[in-house]
Amino acid sequence: MANSLFTKIIKGEIPCYKIDENEDFFAFLDISPLSIGHTLVIPKQETDYIFSLDDELYKGLFLYAKKIALAIEKVVDCKRIGIAVIGLEVPHAHIHLVPMNVMSDIDFKKAKLKLSNREFEEIAKKIQKALVL
């Protein structure tokens, strides 16, 4: 089986706007964001379905997502961070963290933002800095 798009990102074969990584997890900006700061959090273990993760990895993924979400909240003007687990577009378990001010901010049918490389880089750097504060 070929590596998923996300596994290729983890391996550095495809570029991304990385927020953070540790031994088990990886976080990066969604390149088709619903809002500024929309981030994907994934396990490094390639698993198609999030509920197929073993219990420890599953718990770890959500604790890691919490850490990333709290950093996003520090730098993005929003009321809260919405969370979505859809899992159909890429066969690799992942969590969407979406900064929200209104419910429609997490509507995946709406038009995606178009940001420049520079804008993505600036957002990623701000979130990275917030992780260490």
PyMOL commands that set and color helices and strands:
alter all, ss='L'
color gray80, all
select helices_A, chain A and resi 5-10+50-52+55-75+103-106+117-132
alter helices_A, ss='H'
color red, helices_A
select strands_A, chain A and resi 18-21+25-29+39-43+80-84+95-100
alter strands_A, ss='S'
color yellow, strands_A
deselect
rebuild
show_as cartoon
